Amino acid sequence: MPDHTRPKGEHEGKVALVTGGGRGFGKAFGEALSARGAHVVLADIDGAAAAEAAAELAARGASATAVTCDVADEAEVGAVVHGVAERHGGLDILVNNAGLHAAYNRPFTELGLAKVRRVLDVNVMGVIICSLAAREAMKGRAGASVVNISSSAAYANRSIYGVSKLAVRGLTVSFAREFAADGIRVNAIAPGLIFTDAVRAELSAAEADRVLGEQILRREGEEQDVVEALLHLVSSRASFVTGETLRVTGGFALSV
Ligand SMILES: NC(=O)c1ccc[n+]([C@@H]2O[C@H](COP(=O)([O-])OP(=O)(O)OC[C@H]3O[C@@H](n4cnc5c(N)ncnc54)[C@H](O)[C@@H]3O)[C@@H](O)[C@H]2O)c1
C-alpha cells in the first residue's frame, strides 16, 4: 500500500545503489526510492534482470540504471562505485541486499564446502566489500545511510545461511562505529519469511508452515513490510538511529 502521507520527493537529488536490485526486495527498494525522487542504480549478478527492472522503473518516469556486478568481486564493485561517483558526484544510500538464501538454508553436510564458502563470500564479504567501496563516495553527504539486509534466520540459526546473516548484524554495528565520523549511518533489516517470487518457488510448504507457526502475527509477511522499514531507516526520521537491526518478522522467534 503506498503511503500518501510521505512526501513524494523525499529523496529528490539523492543517489541510491541497491545490490541484488534485479528482483525481489532489491527491485522493490529501487522502486520505492526512485518513486521518492532518488536516482537508483540496480546492481545485480544477473545483469539482464537488473536491466529489465531498471527499464520498468524508467517506463514509469523514475530515474534508474542497471549494472552487472557480483558483490563478492572487489574489482567489479570498485568499478561500479567509481562509475556512480563519476556520473552522479557521490552516493547517498547503499542497500546491501544481494544475498544467497533459501537454497542455502540447509545443513552443512548437504551443502558441501564450496557452497558454504560461496554463501560467506556473497552474504558476508559482499557487505564488507560494498560498504568499504562506497564509503568515500558517501562521506559527508547529508543523510548518508547504509542499510544491510540480514534475516530472521540470524535469530534462529540452523545453517550457514543463518550464520551469514548473524554476521551481517555484527557488521552493521562495526560499520556504524567506523563510518560515524564520515556522517554515514549504518543499520540493518532482518526480514522474516516474506513471499518474494524466489522464496515462493524454493520453499517447501512444510517449512513455510513451520515459520508461520513461530510468528506472533499469523499473517504472511509482504515485500511492502520490508520496504516500509527501509524507507524509515534511510529517512531523516531515523537520524539518531545507527548500528541497529530492525526485525520485520511478525514476531518470529522473538526472545528477550
Ligand atoms: N525473501 C525472504 O523471505 C527473505 C527473508 C530474510 C532475508 N532475505 C534477504 O533479502 C535479500 C533479498 O532476498 P530476495 O528474497 O529478494 O531474493 P531474490 O533471490 O528474489 O533476489 C536476490 C537478487 O540478488 C542477486 N544476487 C545474488 N547473488 C548476487 C551477487 N553475488 N552479486 C549481486 N547480486 C546477486 C540475484 O541475482 C537476485 O536478483 C537477501 O539478502 C536475502 O537473504 C530474504
The ligand as an SDF file (V2000), in Angstrom:
LIG
                    3D

 44 48  0  0  0  0  0  0  0  0999 V2000
   12.5070  -13.2590    0.9630 N   0  0  0  0  0  0  0  0  0  0  0  0
   12.6880  -13.5250    2.2520 C   0  0  0  0  0  0  0  0  0  0  0  0
   11.8490  -14.1510    2.8970 O   0  0  0  0  0  0  0  0  0  0  0  0
   13.9240  -13.0370    2.9610 C   0  0  0  0  0  0  0  0  0  0  0  0
   13.9220  -13.0860    4.3510 C   0  0  0  0  0  0  0  0  0  0  0  0
   15.0230  -12.6210    5.0470 C   0  0  0  0  0  0  0  0  0  0  0  0
   16.1010  -12.0990    4.3480 C   0  0  0  0  0  0  0  0  0  0  0  0
   16.0810  -12.0700    2.9860 N   0  0  0  0  0  0  0  0  0  0  0  0
   17.2580  -11.4960    2.3290 C   0  0  0  0  0  0  0  0  0  0  0  0
   16.8460  -10.4480    1.4730 O   0  0  0  0  0  0  0  0  0  0  0  0
   17.7210  -10.3510    0.3680 C   0  0  0  0  0  0  0  0  0  0  0  0
   16.9320  -10.3920   -0.9180 C   0  0  0  0  0  0  0  0  0  0  0  0
   16.1150  -11.5460   -0.9090 O   0  0  0  0  0  0  0  0  0  0  0  0
   15.0250  -11.8140   -2.0500 P   0  0  0  0  0  0  0  0  0  0  0  0
   14.0060  -12.7170   -1.4580 O   0  0  0  0  0  0  0  0  0  0  0  0
   14.5930  -10.5470   -2.6710 O   0  0  0  0  0  0  0  0  0  0  0  0
   15.9270  -12.6740   -3.0580 O   0  0  0  0  0  0  0  0  0  0  0  0
   15.8770  -12.8790   -4.6530 P   0  0  0  0  0  0  0  0  0  0  0  0
   16.5640  -14.1710   -4.8980 O   0  0  0  0  0  0  0  0  0  0  0  0
   14.4890  -12.6740   -5.1750 O   0  0  0  0  0  0  0  0  0  0  0  0
   16.7920  -11.6880   -5.1850 O   0  0  0  0  0  0  0  0  0  0  0  0
   18.1320  -11.6310   -4.8830 C   0  0  0  0  0  0  0  0  0  0  0  0
   18.8570  -10.9320   -6.0150 C   0  0  0  0  0  0  0  0  0  0  0  0
   20.2520  -10.8880   -5.6680 O   0  0  0  0  0  0  0  0  0  0  0  0
   21.0010  -11.2170   -6.8120 C   0  0  0  0  0  0  0  0  0  0  0  0
   22.3060  -11.7570   -6.4210 N   0  0  0  0  0  0  0  0  0  0  0  0
   22.5860  -12.9870   -5.9300 C   0  0  0  0  0  0  0  0  0  0  0  0
   23.9120  -13.1100   -5.7380 N   0  0  0  0  0  0  0  0  0  0  0  0
   24.4710  -11.9440   -6.1020 C   0  0  0  0  0  0  0  0  0  0  0  0
   25.7960  -11.4620   -6.1430 C   0  0  0  0  0  0  0  0  0  0  0  0
   26.8260  -12.2460   -5.7810 N   0  0  0  0  0  0  0  0  0  0  0  0
   26.0210  -10.1970   -6.5410 N   0  0  0  0  0  0  0  0  0  0  0  0
   24.9980   -9.4180   -6.9460 C   0  0  0  0  0  0  0  0  0  0  0  0
   23.7150   -9.8200   -6.9590 N   0  0  0  0  0  0  0  0  0  0  0  0
   23.4550  -11.0710   -6.5390 C   0  0  0  0  0  0  0  0  0  0  0  0
   20.1600  -12.2430   -7.5530 C   0  0  0  0  0  0  0  0  0  0  0  0
   20.5410  -12.3290   -8.9430 O   0  0  0  0  0  0  0  0  0  0  0  0
   18.7570  -11.6770   -7.3470 C   0  0  0  0  0  0  0  0  0  0  0  0
   18.3640  -10.7960   -8.3830 O   0  0  0  0  0  0  0  0  0  0  0  0
   18.7440  -11.4870    0.5200 C   0  0  0  0  0  0  0  0  0  0  0  0
   19.9010  -10.9870    1.1470 O   0  0  0  0  0  0  0  0  0  0  0  0
   18.0250  -12.4630    1.4410 C   0  0  0  0  0  0  0  0  0  0  0  0
   18.9210  -13.2670    2.1680 O   0  0  0  0  0  0  0  0  0  0  0  0
   15.0260  -12.5310    2.2730 C   0  0  0  0  0  0  0  0  0  0  0  0
  1  2  1  0
  2  3  2  0
  2  4  1  0
  4  5  1  0
  4 44  2  0
  5  6  2  0
  6  7  1  0
  7  8  2  0
  8  9  1  0
  8 44  1  0
  9 10  1  0
  9 42  1  0
 10 11  1  0
 11 12  1  0
 11 40  1  0
 12 13  1  0
 13 14  1  0
 14 15  2  0
 14 16  1  0
 14 17  1  0
 17 18  1  0
 18 19  2  0
 18 20  1  0
 18 21  1  0
 21 22  1  0
 22 23  1  0
 23 24  1  0
 23 38  1  0
 24 25  1  0
 25 26  1  0
 25 36  1  0
 26 27  1  0
 26 35  1  0
 27 28  2  0
 28 29  1  0
 29 30  1  0
 29 35  2  0
 30 31  1  0
 30 32  2  0
 32 33  1  0
 33 34  2  0
 34 35  1  0
 36 37  1  0
 36 38  1  0
 38 39  1  0
 40 41  1  0
 40 42  1  0
 42 43  1  0
M  CHG  2   8   1  16  -1
M  END
$$$$
